[in-house]
Amino acid sequence: MAVKEVTQRRSSRIRRTIKAVANGRPRLSVHRTSKNIYVQVIDDANGRTLAAASTLEKDLKGSLKTGADTAAAAAVGKLIAERASKAGVKEVVFDRGAYIYHGRIKALADAAREGGLSF
């Protein structure tokens, strides 16, 4: 199997498990590239994005050295927690996609927890 196929299978397997245990909670979905990190709070029941944040935003981009380190991921985690609380979301399920829970993904999750999200 090609790497892309393995990644897609892993991502869909994790997402299927998350949706099964969500109990109506929105999903905190993370996408990581080599240069940036993106995160969304998605309501799967209605198919809507409730809040989003990334390292490409103007207020974050100027204060960060790069968008591809744990400091940037932590900043995005705090920002998504603020925006989710403004949207009325306190509890989410964490969707790490095909990425292992380590490094930037872990830094983002920890910062989101410190910001007030529970998962």
C-alpha positions as CSV (number, residue, x, y, z in Angstrom):
1,M,0.0,0.0,0.0
2,A,1.1,3.5,-0.7
3,V,1.7,6.0,2.2
4,K,-1.2,8.1,1.1
5,E,-3.6,5.1,1.3
6,V,-2.3,4.1,4.7
7,T,-2.7,7.6,6.0
8,Q,-6.3,7.9,4.7
9,R,-7.2,4.5,6.2
10,R,-5.8,5.5,9.6
11,S,-7.5,8.9,9.5
12,S,-10.9,7.4,8.6
13,R,-10.5,4.6,11.3
14,I,-9.8,7.2,14.0
15,R,-12.7,9.5,12.8
16,R,-15.1,6.5,12.8
17,T,-14.2,5.7,16.4
18,I,-14.5,9.3,17.5
19,K,-17.9,9.7,15.9
20,A,-19.1,6.6,17.7
21,V,-18.2,7.9,21.2
22,A,-18.9,11.6,20.6
23,N,-22.4,11.6,22.1
24,G,-23.3,14.8,20.3
25,R,-20.1,16.6,21.2
26,P,-18.4,18.7,18.4
27,R,-15.1,17.4,17.0
28,L,-11.8,19.3,17.4
29,S,-10.1,18.4,14.1
30,V,-6.4,19.0,13.6
31,H,-4.5,19.3,10.3
32,R,-0.7,19.6,10.3
33,T,1.6,20.6,7.4
34,S,5.3,21.1,7.3
35,K,4.9,24.8,7.6
36,N,1.6,25.4,9.5
37,I,-1.1,23.9,11.7
38,Y,-4.8,24.3,11.4
39,V,-7.7,23.4,13.8
40,Q,-11.5,23.5,13.6
41,V,-14.3,22.7,15.9
42,I,-16.9,20.9,13.8
43,D,-20.5,20.1,14.6
44,D,-21.0,16.8,12.6
45,A,-24.7,16.6,13.3
46,N,-25.3,19.9,11.4
47,G,-22.2,19.8,9.2
48,R,-21.0,23.2,10.3
49,T,-17.7,24.6,11.5
50,L,-18.2,26.4,14.8
51,A,-14.7,27.8,15.3
52,A,-11.4,27.7,13.5
53,A,-7.8,28.9,14.0
54,S,-4.5,28.5,12.2
55,T,-0.9,29.8,12.2
56,L,-1.7,31.8,9.0
57,E,-3.8,34.4,10.9
58,K,-2.4,37.9,11.0
59,D,-2.4,38.3,14.8
60,L,-0.5,35.0,15.3
61,K,1.7,35.2,12.2
62,G,3.5,38.3,13.4
63,S,4.2,37.0,16.9
64,L,5.5,33.6,15.9
65,K,8.9,32.7,14.7
66,T,7.5,29.9,12.5
67,G,4.2,28.2,12.1
68,A,5.8,24.8,12.4
69,D,6.9,24.4,16.0
70,T,5.3,23.5,19.3
71,A,5.1,27.2,20.4
72,A,3.0,27.9,17.3
73,A,0.8,24.9,18.0
74,A,0.3,26.0,21.6
75,A,-0.7,29.5,20.5
76,V,-3.3,28.0,18.1
77,G,-4.6,25.8,20.9
78,K,-5.2,28.7,23.2
79,L,-6.9,30.7,20.3
80,I,-9.2,27.8,19.4
81,A,-10.2,27.4,23.1
82,E,-11.1,31.1,23.2
83,R,-13.1,31.0,20.0
84,A,-14.9,27.8,21.0
85,S,-15.9,29.2,24.3
86,K,-17.3,32.3,22.5
87,A,-19.3,29.9,20.3
88,G,-20.7,28.1,23.5
89,V,-18.6,25.0,23.2
90,K,-17.1,23.5,26.4
91,E,-16.7,19.8,25.6
92,V,-15.3,18.3,22.4
93,V,-13.8,15.1,21.1
94,F,-10.2,15.3,19.9
95,D,-9.7,14.2,16.3
96,R,-5.9,14.0,15.6
97,G,-6.5,12.6,12.1
98,A,-3.6,10.3,11.0
99,Y,-1.1,12.1,13.2
100,I,0.4,10.5,16.3
101,Y,-0.3,12.3,19.6
102,H,3.2,13.7,20.0
103,G,5.0,17.0,19.5
104,R,2.9,19.7,17.9
105,I,-0.4,17.8,18.1
106,K,0.2,17.2,21.9
107,A,1.2,20.9,22.4
108,L,-2.0,22.0,20.7
109,A,-4.2,19.6,22.8
110,D,-2.6,20.7,26.0
111,A,-3.0,24.4,25.3
112,A,-6.6,23.9,24.3
113,R,-7.2,22.1,27.6
114,E,-5.6,24.9,29.5
115,G,-7.8,27.4,27.6
116,G,-10.9,25.7,28.9
117,L,-11.9,23.0,26.5
118,S,-12.4,19.5,28.0
119,F,-11.8,16.3,26.1
